[in-house]
Amino acid sequence: MIFRAIFWIGLVALLMPHEPDLGFGRPDRASDAMTGGVANGVAGEVAGWTQSKLAPGLADPKTLCRFNTQACSAGASAIDNVRDAAMHGLAGIKADIEADRRARRGG
């Protein structure tokens, strides 16, 4: 039985498709972009732009929003939008649970 398991594990490992080449590059290239390595593509460009825009304010976090008001306001509005969507979703779920409870009591 152990040999059968080893056989099937080996066969599956042999026949299993590995990372297809979709033209986006290797997955480890994105982590290189975040650590300051050389990376191609959109992830590298975004990481470089972010680093260039935020680098002056990172030395003193209190002045970060003073130098990057657009980034701070965009970040704050994005956080507010996510929070509002989550609260709206939770309110809908709460209403569904309450309607289900009423239906069970009434029926």
Secondary structure, DSSP 8 states (H G I E B T S, - for coil): -HHHHHHHHHHHHHHS------SS--THHHHHHHTT----SHHHHHHHHHHHHHHHHHSSGGGHHHH-HHHHHHHHHHHHHHHHHHHHHHHHHHHHHHHHHHHHHH-
